[in-house]
Amino acid sequence: MSVKPIVLKLGGSVITNKAKASTPSLPTIERLSEEISMANVSQLILVHGGGSFGHPLAKRYAIKEGYRQGDASQVLGFCKTHLAMVTLNELVVDALIRHDIPAVAVSPSSCVVTKSGRIDTMMEEPLKQLLKSGFVPVLFGDAVLDSDLGFTILSGDQLVTYLAMRLNAARIIMGIDVDGLYTSDPKVDFSARLIKLITFEELKKTRERIEESKVTDVTGGMFGKIAELMPVVESGIPSLIVNATKPKRIYKALKGEKIKGTLISKFSVLS
C-alpha cells in the first residue's frame, strides 16, 4: 500500500449508552458516519468497542478468563457475546454505507486466534486486499478462540495497535468520551488538567496515575488503552486521543487539523 492507512477507534462509551444494556447511541453513530464520510480518507481501518452490547455479557459469563471445561452455559455465553457485538457492528456498518462509505464488516472471531489473551495469529491478507480495493474494514472487540484459554475477549484497543503495527499505519485516532488524557479522572476530579502532548518516555513515568474506568469494562478502561498504545507509539506511530462525543472532532482529526485532545508521540516534536 503506497498510502499509509489511518486506524480509527470508536469507543463503546461513545456509540452506546453504557448504563443501559444493548442500547446504541444511534444519533451519535449517524453523526460519526457523516463526519467520516466528509473527511474522505483514502485508506481507513475502523475498529469499535462493545459498550453496553459486549461488556455486560462478557463479564456475566467470564469469557475473558477462558473456558471452564464442561460449562455449557459459558459456551452459550461466548455465542451471546459475539452475537451482541455483531448486532452493534451491523448498526455501525449500516450507517457508514448509508453515508456512501464502502464499509465491510470483519469479524475477529473468524480471523484471529489469541494465545493467553494476546493476538497470536491473524489472517491479514483479506484486510490488505480490502484496503487496496478501496474498502473500509470495520472490526470490533470480540469473543475469540484462544490456544491456551480455550476462548477469551479480544479488546478493540489491542486490535487497533496490532493492525497499526502490522499495516504500518500513518497514525491512530482514539475516539473516546473525554477530551483526552488528564492528570486525574475528569469525571470525578474537577481540577484535572488535560495533557495536550505527551511523549513515550513521559507516558511511561505517568501511566500509573491513569485511573481505570468506573463502569463495567472487561478490557481495562483508560489504563488498558494506554498500555496497548505504548508499544505502537514507541515504534514511531503517533496516537491522538479525542472526544468523539463532540461534533466535528473526529472529522478534524481525520483531516489532520488542529484539535483539542492528547497527542502521544515518540518524540516531543514530530518529524
ZADREN-664187 format. One record per residue (C-alpha): x, y negated, z; residue number from 1. Coordinates in Angstrom, 3 decimals, padded with zeros to 6 digits, m for minus. Each point is the difference from the previous one (the first is absolute). Last residue first. Layout:
<lumpa east="X" north="Y" up="Z" i="NUM"/>
...
// end
This chain:
<lumpa east="009.403" north="m014.887" up="012.236" i="271"/>
<lumpa east="m002.386" north="m000.131" up="002.940" i="270"/>
<lumpa east="001.143" north="m002.228" up="002.852" i="269"/>
<lumpa east="m000.065" north="001.317" up="003.581" i="268"/>
<lumpa east="001.189" north="003.429" up="m001.119" i="267"/>
<lumpa east="m001.584" north="003.451" up="m000.064" i="266"/>
<lumpa east="m003.437" north="m001.541" up="m000.268" i="265"/>
<lumpa east="m003.208" north="m000.159" up="002.008" i="264"/>
<lumpa east="m002.258" north="m002.866" up="m001.037" i="263"/>
<lumpa east="m002.759" north="m000.805" up="002.466" i="262"/>
<lumpa east="m003.139" north="m001.859" up="m001.051" i="261"/>
<lumpa east="m001.298" north="m003.330" up="m001.236" i="260"/>
<lumpa east="000.469" north="m000.238" up="m003.744" i="259"/>
<lumpa east="002.344" north="m001.353" up="m002.646" i="258"/>
<lumpa east="m000.912" north="001.515" up="m003.352" i="257"/>
<lumpa east="001.306" north="003.347" up="m001.226" i="256"/>
<lumpa east="m003.072" north="000.684" up="m002.119" i="255"/>
<lumpa east="m000.817" north="003.119" up="002.036" i="254"/>
<lumpa east="000.341" north="m001.969" up="003.242" i="253"/>
<lumpa east="m002.196" north="m002.785" up="m001.362" i="252"/>
<lumpa east="m002.774" north="002.427" up="m000.925" i="251"/>
<lumpa east="000.324" north="001.840" up="003.319" i="250"/>
<lumpa east="m000.377" north="m003.259" up="001.939" i="249"/>
<lumpa east="m002.809" north="m001.292" up="m002.259" i="248"/>
<lumpa east="m002.717" north="000.361" up="002.657" i="247"/>
<lumpa east="001.068" north="000.925" up="003.563" i="246"/>
<lumpa east="m000.726" north="003.567" up="001.120" i="245"/>
<lumpa east="003.180" north="001.113" up="m001.783" i="244"/>
<lumpa east="002.203" north="m001.695" up="002.584" i="243"/>
<lumpa east="003.548" north="000.396" up="m001.255" i="242"/>
<lumpa east="003.065" north="002.179" up="000.590" i="241"/>
<lumpa east="002.681" north="m000.314" up="m002.674" i="240"/>
<lumpa east="002.611" north="002.705" up="m000.492" i="239"/>
<lumpa east="003.332" north="m000.404" up="m001.757" i="238"/>
<lumpa east="001.684" north="003.007" up="m001.686" i="237"/>
<lumpa east="003.719" north="m000.038" up="000.818" i="236"/>
<lumpa east="000.557" north="003.537" up="001.299" i="235"/>
<lumpa east="m000.184" north="m001.307" up="003.577" i="234"/>
<lumpa east="m003.483" north="m001.292" up="m000.785" i="233"/>
<lumpa east="m001.012" north="003.518" up="m001.079" i="232"/>
<lumpa east="001.460" north="001.550" up="003.151" i="231"/>
<lumpa east="m001.726" north="m002.519" up="002.317" i="230"/>
<lumpa east="m003.479" north="000.073" up="m001.547" i="229"/>
<lumpa east="m001.148" north="003.252" up="001.610" i="228"/>
<lumpa east="000.950" north="m001.091" up="003.518" i="227"/>
<lumpa east="m001.675" north="m003.346" up="m000.645" i="226"/>
<lumpa east="m003.285" north="001.610" up="m001.032" i="225"/>
<lumpa east="000.073" north="002.408" up="002.940" i="224"/>
<lumpa east="000.436" north="m002.846" up="002.485" i="223"/>
<lumpa east="m002.912" north="m001.813" up="m001.621" i="222"/>
<lumpa east="m002.399" north="002.899" up="000.576" i="221"/>
<lumpa east="001.456" north="003.478" up="000.531" i="220"/>
<lumpa east="m001.578" north="002.379" up="m002.505" i="219"/>
<lumpa east="m002.778" north="001.400" up="002.206" i="218"/>
<lumpa east="m001.665" north="m003.403" up="000.249" i="217"/>
<lumpa east="m002.889" north="m000.548" up="002.413" i="216"/>
<lumpa east="000.069" north="m003.663" up="000.976" i="215"/>
<lumpa east="002.539" north="m001.770" up="002.251" i="214"/>
<lumpa east="002.665" north="m000.083" up="m002.724" i="213"/>
<lumpa east="003.535" north="000.619" up="001.184" i="212"/>
<lumpa east="002.050" north="m002.890" up="001.273" i="211"/>
<lumpa east="003.081" north="m001.347" up="m001.718" i="210"/>
<lumpa east="002.457" north="m000.819" up="002.744" i="209"/>
<lumpa east="002.057" north="003.151" up="m000.584" i="208"/>
<lumpa east="000.651" north="m001.153" up="m003.564" i="207"/>
<lumpa east="002.041" north="m003.022" up="001.107" i="206"/>
<lumpa east="003.609" north="001.097" up="m000.481" i="205"/>
<lumpa east="m000.632" north="002.176" up="m003.046" i="204"/>
<lumpa east="m002.013" north="m002.805" up="m001.567" i="203"/>
<lumpa east="002.859" north="m002.429" up="000.389" i="202"/>
<lumpa east="002.309" north="002.389" up="m001.863" i="201"/>
<lumpa east="m002.523" north="000.504" up="m002.789" i="200"/>
<lumpa east="m000.556" north="m003.705" up="m000.390" i="199"/>
<lumpa east="m003.026" north="m001.933" up="001.201" i="198"/>
<lumpa east="m001.839" north="m002.861" up="m001.626" i="197"/>
<lumpa east="m003.277" north="m001.669" up="000.974" i="196"/>
<lumpa east="m000.301" north="001.391" up="003.527" i="195"/>
<lumpa east="m003.374" north="m001.277" up="001.208" i="194"/>
<lumpa east="m000.077" north="m001.146" up="003.619" i="193"/>
<lumpa east="m002.089" north="001.554" up="002.771" i="192"/>
<lumpa east="m001.181" north="m002.563" up="002.570" i="191"/>
<lumpa east="m003.622" north="001.089" up="m000.438" i="190"/>
<lumpa east="000.827" north="003.505" up="001.233" i="189"/>
<lumpa east="m002.805" north="002.551" up="m000.434" i="188"/>
<lumpa east="m000.597" north="000.101" up="m003.756" i="187"/>
<lumpa east="003.361" north="m001.642" up="m000.705" i="186"/>
<lumpa east="001.857" north="003.111" up="001.308" i="185"/>
<lumpa east="003.527" north="m001.206" up="000.809" i="184"/>
<lumpa east="002.867" north="m001.788" up="m001.798" i="183"/>
<lumpa east="m002.112" north="000.329" up="m003.101" i="182"/>
<lumpa east="000.267" north="001.929" up="m003.246" i="181"/>
<lumpa east="m002.406" north="m000.973" up="m002.760" i="180"/>
<lumpa east="m003.147" north="m002.091" up="m000.458" i="179"/>
<lumpa east="m002.329" north="002.534" up="001.611" i="178"/>
<lumpa east="m002.453" north="002.515" up="m001.540" i="177"/>
<lumpa east="002.472" north="001.852" up="m002.268" i="176"/>
<lumpa east="001.132" north="m000.173" up="m003.629" i="175"/>
<lumpa east="003.515" north="001.438" up="m000.321" i="174"/>
<lumpa east="001.758" north="m001.100" up="m003.178" i="173"/>
<lumpa east="003.054" north="002.016" up="m001.025" i="172"/>
<lumpa east="002.611" north="m001.188" up="m002.461" i="171"/>
<lumpa east="001.668" north="000.615" up="m003.352" i="170"/>
<lumpa east="m000.577" north="003.726" up="000.342" i="169"/>
<lumpa east="002.670" north="002.579" up="m000.801" i="168"/>
<lumpa east="m002.491" north="002.818" up="m000.664" i="167"/>
<lumpa east="001.365" north="002.338" up="002.659" i="166"/>
<lumpa east="000.650" north="m002.705" up="002.583" i="165"/>
<lumpa east="m003.284" north="m001.860" up="m000.438" i="164"/>
<lumpa east="m001.889" north="003.277" up="m000.183" i="163"/>
<lumpa east="001.428" north="001.216" up="003.311" i="162"/>
<lumpa east="m000.580" north="m003.378" up="001.659" i="161"/>
<lumpa east="m003.636" north="m000.184" up="m001.025" i="160"/>
<lumpa east="m000.744" north="003.657" up="000.712" i="159"/>
<lumpa east="001.330" north="m000.343" up="003.530" i="158"/>
<lumpa east="m002.301" north="m002.987" up="000.529" i="157"/>
<lumpa east="m002.979" north="001.856" up="m001.445" i="156"/>
<lumpa east="000.442" north="002.545" up="002.745" i="155"/>
<lumpa east="000.277" north="003.717" up="m000.671" i="154"/>
<lumpa east="m002.082" north="001.870" up="002.550" i="153"/>
<lumpa east="000.869" north="003.632" up="000.761" i="152"/>
<lumpa east="m000.261" north="003.553" up="m001.307" i="151"/>
<lumpa east="001.521" north="003.398" up="000.668" i="150"/>
<lumpa east="002.453" north="m001.603" up="002.412" i="149"/>
<lumpa east="003.304" north="001.125" up="m001.517" i="148"/>
<lumpa east="m000.677" north="000.032" up="m003.754" i="147"/>
<lumpa east="m002.608" north="m002.771" up="000.264" i="146"/>
<lumpa east="m003.172" north="m000.235" up="m002.081" i="145"/>
<lumpa east="m001.614" north="m003.423" up="m000.244" i="144"/>
<lumpa east="m002.733" north="m002.063" up="001.673" i="143"/>
<lumpa east="000.108" north="m003.381" up="m001.701" i="142"/>
<lumpa east="001.149" north="m003.606" up="000.047" i="141"/>
<lumpa east="m000.875" north="m001.371" up="m003.402" i="140"/>
<lumpa east="001.038" north="m000.135" up="m003.633" i="139"/>
<lumpa east="m001.178" north="m002.219" up="m002.859" i="138"/>
<lumpa east="002.065" north="000.303" up="m003.193" i="137"/>
<lumpa east="m000.375" north="m003.084" up="m002.219" i="136"/>
<lumpa east="000.148" north="000.999" up="m003.672" i="135"/>
<lumpa east="002.176" north="m001.624" up="m002.644" i="134"/>
<lumpa east="001.244" north="003.114" up="m001.789" i="133"/>
<lumpa east="003.425" north="m000.162" up="001.643" i="132"/>
<lumpa east="m001.657" north="m000.357" up="003.394" i="131"/>
<lumpa east="m002.125" north="003.106" up="m000.565" i="130"/>
<lumpa east="003.022" north="001.905" up="m001.331" i="129"/>
<lumpa east="002.053" north="m000.865" up="003.072" i="128"/>
<lumpa east="m002.850" north="001.057" up="002.284" i="127"/>
<lumpa east="m000.422" north="003.289" up="m001.903" i="126"/>
<lumpa east="003.780" north="000.620" up="000.329" i="125"/>
<lumpa east="000.113" north="m000.501" up="003.772" i="124"/>
<lumpa east="m001.187" north="003.386" up="001.232" i="123"/>
<lumpa east="000.957" north="m000.356" up="003.648" i="122"/>
<lumpa east="002.152" north="002.145" up="002.252" i="121"/>
<lumpa east="001.191" north="m000.426" up="003.586" i="120"/>
<lumpa east="m002.009" north="m002.991" up="001.195" i="119"/>
<lumpa east="000.379" north="m000.209" up="003.780" i="118"/>
<lumpa east="m002.461" north="001.447" up="002.522" i="117"/>
<lumpa east="002.067" north="002.998" up="001.076" i="116"/>
<lumpa east="000.502" north="000.867" up="m003.677" i="115"/>
<lumpa east="m002.451" north="m001.618" up="m002.404" i="114"/>
<lumpa east="m001.547" north="001.283" up="m003.210" i="113"/>
<lumpa east="m001.302" north="m002.558" up="m002.486" i="112"/>
<lumpa east="m001.819" north="000.300" up="m003.363" i="111"/>
<lumpa east="m003.558" north="001.186" up="000.698" i="110"/>
<lumpa east="m000.320" north="m001.307" up="003.553" i="109"/>
<lumpa east="001.345" north="m003.358" up="m001.221" i="108"/>
<lumpa east="m003.153" north="m000.608" up="m002.084" i="107"/>
<lumpa east="000.690" north="m002.280" up="m002.962" i="106"/>
<lumpa east="m002.943" north="m002.174" up="m001.051" i="105"/>
<lumpa east="000.518" north="m001.812" up="m003.304" i="104"/>
<lumpa east="m000.510" north="m003.754" up="m000.347" i="103"/>
<lumpa east="m000.062" north="m001.641" up="m003.426" i="102"/>
<lumpa east="m000.916" north="m003.442" up="001.434" i="101"/>
<lumpa east="m002.934" north="m001.572" up="m001.865" i="100"/>
<lumpa east="m001.647" north="m001.492" up="003.092" i="99"/>
<lumpa east="m002.601" north="002.786" up="000.012" i="98"/>
<lumpa east="002.944" north="002.408" up="m000.067" i="97"/>
<lumpa east="001.409" north="m001.479" up="003.198" i="96"/>
<lumpa east="m003.362" north="000.197" up="001.782" i="95"/>
<lumpa east="m000.436" north="003.661" up="m000.969" i="94"/>
<lumpa east="003.566" north="000.810" up="001.109" i="93"/>
<lumpa east="m000.595" north="m001.493" up="003.452" i="92"/>
<lumpa east="m003.373" north="001.687" up="000.534" i="91"/>
<lumpa east="001.390" north="003.326" up="m001.246" i="90"/>
<lumpa east="002.933" north="m000.304" up="002.381" i="89"/>
<lumpa east="m002.391" north="m000.347" up="002.926" i="88"/>
<lumpa east="m001.777" north="003.229" up="m000.972" i="87"/>
<lumpa east="003.313" north="001.770" up="m000.663" i="86"/>
<lumpa east="001.139" north="m001.028" up="003.479" i="85"/>
<lumpa east="m003.146" north="001.374" up="001.627" i="84"/>
<lumpa east="000.349" north="003.224" up="m002.017" i="83"/>
<lumpa east="003.583" north="000.450" up="001.219" i="82"/>
<lumpa east="m001.042" north="m000.443" up="003.627" i="81"/>
<lumpa east="m002.962" north="002.359" up="m000.408" i="80"/>
<lumpa east="002.177" north="002.675" up="m001.610" i="79"/>
<lumpa east="002.648" north="m000.228" up="002.742" i="78"/>
<lumpa east="m002.778" north="000.147" up="002.579" i="77"/>
<lumpa east="m001.306" north="003.150" up="m001.659" i="76"/>
<lumpa east="003.398" north="001.575" up="000.625" i="75"/>
<lumpa east="m000.117" north="m001.359" up="003.552" i="74"/>
<lumpa east="m003.353" north="001.673" up="000.607" i="73"/>
<lumpa east="001.437" north="003.305" up="m001.205" i="72"/>
<lumpa east="002.670" north="000.013" up="002.717" i="71"/>
<lumpa east="001.834" north="003.274" up="m000.691" i="70"/>
<lumpa east="003.473" north="m001.468" up="000.186" i="69"/>
<lumpa east="m000.039" north="m003.570" up="001.280" i="68"/>
<lumpa east="000.985" north="m001.938" up="m003.104" i="67"/>
<lumpa east="002.034" north="m003.156" up="000.424" i="66"/>
<lumpa east="000.302" north="m002.919" up="002.417" i="65"/>
<lumpa east="m001.227" north="m002.442" up="m002.655" i="64"/>
<lumpa east="m003.278" north="001.884" up="m000.416" i="63"/>
<lumpa east="m001.050" north="m000.341" up="003.637" i="62"/>
<lumpa east="m003.658" north="000.691" up="m000.909" i="61"/>
<lumpa east="m001.428" north="m003.112" up="001.635" i="60"/>
<lumpa east="003.076" north="m002.086" up="m000.866" i="59"/>
<lumpa east="m000.125" north="000.791" up="m003.709" i="58"/>
<lumpa east="m003.742" north="m000.615" up="000.026" i="57"/>
<lumpa east="000.349" north="m003.414" up="001.638" i="56"/>
<lumpa east="002.910" north="m000.990" up="m002.283" i="55"/>
<lumpa east="m001.396" north="000.870" up="m003.417" i="54"/>
<lumpa east="m003.055" north="m002.170" up="m000.610" i="53"/>
<lumpa east="000.226" north="m002.782" up="002.612" i="52"/>
<lumpa east="003.311" north="m001.195" up="m001.385" i="51"/>
<lumpa east="001.491" north="002.414" up="m002.504" i="50"/>
<lumpa east="002.782" north="m001.995" up="m001.615" i="49"/>
<lumpa east="000.496" north="m001.031" up="m003.592" i="48"/>
<lumpa east="002.788" north="000.485" up="m002.524" i="47"/>
<lumpa east="000.229" north="m001.894" up="m003.297" i="46"/>
<lumpa east="002.751" north="000.385" up="m002.579" i="45"/>
<lumpa east="000.420" north="m002.868" up="m002.437" i="44"/>
<lumpa east="001.984" north="m000.594" up="m003.182" i="43"/>
<lumpa east="m001.247" north="m002.783" up="m002.292" i="42"/>
<lumpa east="m001.512" north="m002.155" up="002.750" i="41"/>
<lumpa east="m003.129" north="m001.840" up="m001.182" i="40"/>
<lumpa east="m000.314" north="m002.315" up="003.022" i="39"/>
<lumpa east="m003.652" north="m000.632" up="m000.896" i="38"/>
<lumpa east="m000.799" north="003.717" up="000.128" i="37"/>
<lumpa east="001.672" north="000.393" up="003.387" i="36"/>
<lumpa east="m001.970" north="m002.985" up="001.302" i="35"/>
<lumpa east="m003.281" north="001.407" up="m001.337" i="34"/>
<lumpa east="000.677" north="003.384" up="001.574" i="33"/>
<lumpa east="000.807" north="m001.751" up="003.271" i="32"/>
<lumpa east="m003.320" north="m001.833" up="m000.084" i="31"/>
<lumpa east="m001.999" north="003.165" up="m000.677" i="30"/>
<lumpa east="001.759" north="001.988" up="002.705" i="29"/>
<lumpa east="m000.630" north="m002.887" up="002.398" i="28"/>
<lumpa east="m003.691" north="m000.181" up="m000.888" i="27"/>
<lumpa east="m000.266" north="003.797" up="000.429" i="26"/>
<lumpa east="001.485" north="000.185" up="003.484" i="25"/>
<lumpa east="m000.477" north="003.739" up="000.320" i="24"/>
<lumpa east="m001.637" north="001.660" up="003.011" i="23"/>
<lumpa east="000.902" north="003.654" up="000.576" i="22"/>
<lumpa east="m000.019" north="m000.342" up="003.802" i="21"/>
<lumpa east="m000.587" north="m003.483" up="001.408" i="20"/>
<lumpa east="002.722" north="m001.945" up="001.852" i="19"/>
<lumpa east="002.505" north="000.451" up="m002.831" i="18"/>
<lumpa east="m002.182" north="m002.001" up="m002.387" i="17"/>
<lumpa east="001.633" north="000.954" up="m003.276" i="16"/>
<lumpa east="002.089" north="m001.597" up="m002.774" i="15"/>
<lumpa east="002.222" north="m002.131" up="002.221" i="14"/>
<lumpa east="000.459" north="002.272" up="003.027" i="13"/>
<lumpa east="000.802" north="002.826" up="m002.406" i="12"/>
<lumpa east="002.957" north="m001.964" up="m001.282" i="11"/>
<lumpa east="000.424" north="m000.824" up="m003.673" i="10"/>
<lumpa east="003.517" north="000.955" up="m001.096" i="9"/>
<lumpa east="001.463" north="m001.362" up="m003.228" i="8"/>
<lumpa east="003.071" north="001.520" up="m001.667" i="7"/>
<lumpa east="001.351" north="m002.250" up="m002.732" i="6"/>
<lumpa east="001.540" north="001.781" up="m002.963" i="5"/>
<lumpa east="003.380" north="m000.683" up="m001.599" i="4"/>
<lumpa east="m000.289" north="m000.855" up="m003.663" i="3"/>
<lumpa east="002.173" north="002.100" up="m002.310" i="2"/>
<lumpa east="m001.545" north="003.272" up="001.091" i="1"/>
// end
